[in-house]
Amino acid sequence: MLRRRLEPCTNSGRDVLIHAGPGAGKTLGALLAFQMMQSERRLQRALIFCHRTSILSQWQGAAAQLGLRLDLWNGPGSASDDADGWLLSYQGAGRQQETLQIELGNWNQEMLLAIADEAHHLGVDPDEPDGPVWGRTFLDLSGHARLRLGLTGTPFRADNLAFCAARRVRVEEAGLLVEQIHPDLCVEPRDLIEAGDVRPLEFRFQDGWVEHSQVGTQDREVSPLSAEQRESWRARNLRRAVRLSDSSSIAQLLLLRARKKLQNVRERHPRAAGLVIARDIEHARSITLLLQEEGDRVDLVHSQDPAAPERLNRFQSGDADWLVSIDMCAEGFDASRLRVVAYLTTVVTRSRFVQGITRAVRMCGERASLEAVPREPSYVFAPADPLLMQYARSWSLSEPYRIAAPANAEEDDLHPRGEWRGPSLPMEAVEDSAGAVIRMRTPQLPTFLQR
């Protein structure tokens, strides 16, 4: 596909987007394609952008396996022109864009491949020229590159902006022309599960009831977590449900059940571990203390900890039972020993949820030789929020990504179906109580596991 885009007669443009979930081999595949075209003298160098500095080392390690040399660029003279390519973060490129632009002036841009890892981060808003910085930075630095390759596991954004390294296609929808982003290659998780490349997921949604009270009055109402349709109440329910309180609360019971499931998994997979995605740093610390009180070994990481990348690397090869994080493990983080995810954050965008839960689908070579296909499942525990359950039903399927309508569009076009709207009510969630567990059998679960 990339080779075809290099043909002189092509009219398909120079942007290529590949959508494939964790474990599909996006990193290695992109490097192999570059190496092949480099050997054919169609390309000479690669400029690779990542959303986190901790991901850069993963690219560098994968390149080394193929005999490619990728240098980390973090300022003037930090990377060699003799390298096969440079690695840098979107943020680092933005901070030193002029300096980087000057150093790239020595490169033959007609022989350059620009790679955007997790390209959906590169939002572009035509109505705001000074809008998302990462997108503008990438466009400026890759403006003369021969090819721009976007890689993503979640080819959509919560704000419905278009993003870089992706073709925009006009389609007719309900009699109107709308723009969508269509990946040039799409490998769905269900295909990877069927092939045994990744694990299926089983979902356990902890249901319950949340009591609401109006400040200064005796007015009280109980709201069911899984059945609440009013947006303001749904959001309050979830905020309450992820809080740690007494042993009968939704969050505590969810964590205890996740711990028990991890113990069961470790009978067959001794090095298996769990991931808890927390709401904020204080919340993460409370969860860490709870798990440690239960006798678990816990690694806590967050973006304000300068040693977080080192902690993540240690966890991959370490022996901690749980990794507790806020925003460091949503995407790009590889740890094939993760088998249980507890989703205890109030972020309910589809991209963040899918990114979080798919940390537990990766296979390692050691386990691949021991397990039959389809592989043994991993498990996701989450509050029974209606939006999260909706996302779980379709996590393994690729859906069209519709780009935001123009500013003068009708209001109905700005609120596509599935977006929650409701009245803002003067009630406060004050207490919660756990109920039954909702087990979700999603379409990609192998038949023998659905019994």
Buried (B, 14 or more C-beta within 10 A) or exposed (E): EBEEBBEEEEEEEBBBBBBBBBBBBBBBBBBBBBBEBBEEEBBBBBBBBBBBBBBBBBBBEBBEEEEBEBBBBBEEEEBEEEBBBBBBBBBBBBBBBEBBEEBBEEBEBEBBBBBBBBBBBBBBBEEEEEEBBBBBBBBBBBEEBBBBBBBBBBBBBEEBBBBBBBBBEEEEBEEEEBBBBBBBEBBBBBBBBBEBBBBBBBBBBBBBBBBBBBEEEEEEEEBBBBEBEBBBBBBBBBBBBBBBEEEEBBBBBBBBBBBEBBEBBBEEBEBBBBBBBBBEBEBBBBBBBBBBEEEBEBBBBBEEEEEBBEBBBBBBEBEBBBBBBBBBBBBBBBBBBBBBBBBBBBBBBBBBBBBBBBBBBBBBEEBEEEBEEBBBBBBBBBBBBBBBBBBBEBBBEBEEBBBBBEEEEEEEBEEEEEEBEEEEBEBEBBBBBBBEBBEBEBEBBEEEEEE
